[in-house]
Amino acid sequence: MRFKKAAALFGAAEMARSWVRKNPDAARRYIDKASSTVDKRTGGKYSSKITGASDAAKKAVAKESGTSQASSATVPGSTTGGQGTGGQGTGGQGTGTTPPPPGQSSTS
């Protein structure tokens, strides 16, 4: 039974890696959006930890996709790097669009 669960997790992880290789910029946008949301929901209390986790995830995306981290796109209002403004971002509301989940096309 454990083998089946491990095989399923491995398959899901491999699908995620494949998607990241094809869509590194979208993956970075998801990371930015998620970290911004969590930072806002926690009132900036864990801002440095969230930033560290976000940076680590972006490094993993860069490593997996073979791209540099410099091409990272940020979500307006998200916090990136350092302590920022207590985790509240710059007050932007984002673009109002969210990239499609992995496995779905951006065109309907």
Secondary structure, 3 states (H helix, E strand, C coil): CHHHHHHHHHHHHHHHHHHHHHCHHHHHHHHHHHHHHHHHHCCCCCHHHHHHHHHHHHHHHHHHHCCCHHHCCCCCCCCCCCCCCCCCCCCCCCCCCCCCCCCCCCCC
